[in-house]
Amino acid sequence: MCWSGSVPHSWASPVWLDAASALREVAAANPGVLEVEGDTLTIWGGEWGSPAYYRGIFSKDGTTLTGAWHYPGGGGYEATSTRVE
């Protein structure tokens, strides 16, 4: 499993407890493709270290994840996810 580090402090609020739990389940089911370090989430395309990956950073208040998909040879997609009530 590629879950690294502890749950970021900003995730310690009730807002992100379910998200952190869900990320752990995804990491367990897909070893090597999900990595969390501090407030940074990396999703590897297929296997750890792949040249295709998503990297995003959670906002300090834990309500937004902003990042981008990166692909070999260039290109990709920027993505912003916002928690909904």
C-alpha positions in Angstrom: 0.0 0.0 0.0 1.3 3.5 -0.8 -0.5 5.4 1.9 2.3 7.5 3.4 2.3 9.9 6.3 -0.5 10.6 8.7 -3.8 12.2 8.1 -3.0 15.9 7.6 -4.1 18.2 10.5 -6.6 20.0 8.3 -8.3 16.7 7.7 -8.8 16.2 11.5 -12.1 18.1 11.4 -15.4 16.2 10.9 -15.4 17.7 7.3 -12.6 15.4 6.2 -12.8 12.4 8.5 -15.0 10.5 5.9 -12.8 11.6 3.0 -9.7 10.3 4.9 -11.4 7.1 5.6 -12.5 6.7 2.0 -8.9 7.4 0.8 -7.6 4.7 3.0 -10.1 2.2 1.6 -9.1 3.2 -2.0 -5.4 2.8 -1.1 -6.0 -0.6 0.4 -7.9 -1.8 -2.7 -5.4 -0.3 -5.2 -2.0 -0.7 -3.7 0.6 1.6 -5.1 -1.7 4.0 -6.9 -2.7 6.4 -4.1 -0.3 8.4 -2.0 -1.0 11.1 0.6 1.8 13.1 2.1 0.8 16.1 4.3 -1.8 18.0 2.3 -0.8 16.6 -1.1 -2.7 13.8 -2.8 -1.0 11.9 -5.7 -2.9 9.3 -7.8 -0.5 7.3 -9.9 -1.8 6.0 -13.3 -1.5 2.2 -13.0 1.4 1.9 -10.7 3.6 3.9 -8.3 6.0 6.2 -10.2 4.0 6.1 -13.4 4.6 9.1 -15.8 0.8 9.6 -15.8 -0.4 10.9 -12.5 -2.7 13.4 -10.7 -1.3 15.6 -8.0 -3.4 17.9 -5.9 -3.2 20.0 -2.7 -5.9 20.3 -0.1 -6.7 23.8 1.1 -5.8 24.7 4.7 -9.5 24.7 5.6 -10.0 21.3 4.0 -12.8 22.3 1.6 -10.9 22.3 -1.7 -8.6 20.0 -3.6 -6.7 21.8 -6.5 -4.4 19.9 -8.9 -3.9 18.5 -12.3 -3.5 15.2 -14.3 -0.1 15.0 -16.0 0.6 12.8 -19.0 3.8 11.6 -20.7 4.5 13.7 -23.7 2.6 16.7 -22.3 -0.9 17.6 -21.8 -3.2 16.9 -18.9 -6.2 18.4 -17.1 -6.4 20.9 -14.3 -9.1 20.0 -11.7 -10.6 21.7 -8.7 -12.8 19.8 -6.3 -14.9 21.6 -3.7 -16.7 20.0 -0.8 -20.5 20.3 -1.1 -22.8 20.5 1.8 
